[in-house]
Amino acid sequence: MEWQKIYSFYKVVSHGSFTKGAEALFRTQSAISQQITSLETELGCQLLERPVRRNIKLTISGEKIFQFAEDIVKKYDKLVGELKAIQSLHQGPL
């Protein structure tokens, strides 16, 4: 499972649409759609109810994957913050 697929799925669901999720990622809606379809194929389950109209509606499997993705994104953001804090520490001899 690739990080980009998980993150794309997370952004689409968080923003409520493929278009807004794609805009947030600076990608085309088509590219994001392909990534989510690829993720569904890889996992062997449908994540979004079809047809997708204006509002994104998750399947039960989609809800599970979204929870997983949300946890991973939060952990990633926390890690990045911690790494930035470490880099801002003054290092060297006293």
WOTAWO-V749865 format. One line per field, one symbol per residue. psi: psi as a letter, one per 20 degrees, with the letter a starting at -180 (. if undefined). burial: I if it has 9 or more other C-alpha atoms within 8 Angstrom, else O. A space follows every 10 residues. Layout:
psi=???
burial=???
//
This chain:
psi=pqghgghggg ggghijqggh ggghilrqhg ggghghgggg ggikqphqpq qocgpppqrg hhgghggggg gggggggggg gghhgghiqp qaq.
burial=OOOOIIIIII IIIOIIIIII IIIOOOIIIO OIIOIIOIII OOOOOIIIIO OIOOOIOIIO IIIOIIOOII OOIOOOOOOO OOOOOOOOOO OOOO
//
